[in-house]
Structure formats: structure tokens, C-alpha cells
């Protein structure tokens, strides 16, 4: 018997939802910082937002499955992003992760993070 799971759309905007939940999987849209600063500061802010959404949806960062991190300048920003990441992620709960360089939508953004988590 095929059971259809409900799709829950969180904070829908004009073009996308901040998160989509299907079954026990949470898909977060690209999360960026609301603060100016270097890659470390922007990563900390984005990770705090991820904490907020995961908590709102009944889980936490220890349930992350996959994370994609996009950096404006990987040579310049990789170390700062990794420093903030290492402070934030539990040593025993590291998700699969990829980090790439990309031209981000706003010239002031240095970091964008996309995450998938279990609930």
C-alpha cells in the first residue's frame, strides 16, 4: 500500500519557502546572514538561523543529514567559515557536506548554506 505523505511549506515567500517538510525530512532553503562582516561572522549568523528553523520544526543540528555551503570567494572565506562551523557542529554529529564557490545573489553576502535534516 502506497501512503502519500503530507508536504508542509514553512514561511512561503514570493519565490520559495524557507523550509519544506516531507515526512520526517526537513529541507531548508539557502540561509544567509542578516549581518555584515567577514565570513566567520556571516557563517555564525546563518548557523543561528538554521538553529532557529530546526528548533521550530522539532529537531536540531545533531540531525543534519546534508549541508551545502556556498562561498563568494573560497580562497579568502574558507578558513573563516570553517572556524564558525567547527565551533557550531557537534563532533559526533557531522553531516555529509560540500563547499563550493559561487556568485551569490547579493554582493554583500559571503556565505549561503543549504541544509537537509531529519526530524
C-alpha positions in Angstrom: 0.0 0.0 0.0 1.4 3.4 -1.0 1.0 6.1 1.7 1.1 9.7 0.5 3.0 11.9 2.9 1.9 15.5 3.5 4.2 18.3 2.3 4.4 21.2 4.8 5.6 24.5 3.5 7.2 26.9 6.1 7.3 30.7 5.7 6.3 30.8 2.0 7.5 33.8 0.1 7.1 35.2 -3.4 9.5 32.7 -5.0 10.3 29.9 -2.4 9.6 28.6 1.1 12.1 29.0 3.9 11.7 25.3 4.5 9.7 22.3 3.2 8.9 19.2 5.3 8.1 15.9 3.8 7.6 13.0 6.2 10.4 13.2 8.6 12.8 15.2 6.3 13.3 18.9 6.5 14.7 20.8 3.5 16.0 24.3 4.3 16.3 26.9 1.5 19.6 28.8 1.2 20.3 30.6 4.5 22.3 33.8 4.5 23.4 36.3 7.1 21.5 39.3 8.1 24.7 41.0 9.4 27.6 42.5 7.6 31.1 41.2 8.4 33.6 38.6 7.4 32.9 35.0 6.5 33.1 33.9 10.1 30.6 36.4 11.3 28.2 35.7 8.4 28.5 32.0 8.9 27.7 32.3 12.6 24.6 34.3 11.8 23.4 31.9 9.2 24.0 28.9 11.5 22.0 30.7 14.2 19.1 31.0 11.7 19.5 27.3 10.9 19.2 26.5 14.6 16.1 28.6 14.8 14.3 26.8 12.0 15.4 23.3 13.1 14.1 24.0 16.6 10.8 25.4 15.2 10.4 22.2 13.2 11.2 19.9 16.2 14.8 18.9 15.6 18.3 20.3 16.0 21.7 20.4 14.3 22.6 16.9 15.5 20.0 15.6 13.0 21.5 17.3 9.9 22.0 14.9 7.0 23.5 17.0 4.2 24.8 20.6 4.1 25.9 22.6 1.1 27.9 25.7 1.7 28.4 28.3 -1.0 31.2 30.9 -0.6 31.7 34.1 -2.5 35.4 33.6 -2.5 36.5 30.2 -1.4 40.2 31.1 -1.1 39.5 34.1 1.1 36.5 32.8 3.1 37.0 29.1 3.6 39.0 29.3 6.8 36.7 31.8 8.5 33.6 29.8 7.5 35.2 26.6 8.8 36.1 28.2 12.1 32.5 29.2 12.7 31.3 25.8 11.5 33.7 23.9 13.8 32.5 26.0 16.8 28.9 25.1 16.0 28.7 21.5 14.8 28.9 18.7 17.4 31.9 16.5 16.8 29.7 13.4 16.8 27.0 14.7 14.5 28.8 15.9 11.4 26.6 15.7 8.3 27.7 15.0 4.7 29.0 18.4 3.5 30.1 20.1 0.3 31.6 23.6 0.0 31.8 25.5 -3.3 32.5 28.9 -4.6 29.5 30.7 -6.2 28.4 34.1 -7.3 25.8 34.9 -4.6 22.6 37.0 -5.2 23.6 39.9 -3.1 27.2 41.4 -3.4 27.4 41.8 0.4 26.9 38.1 1.0 29.9 35.9 1.6 28.2 32.7 2.7 25.0 30.8 1.9 24.1 27.5 3.5 21.5 24.9 2.3 20.7 22.1 4.7 18.6 18.9 4.9 17.8 17.4 8.3 15.8 14.5 9.9 13.0 15.2 12.3 
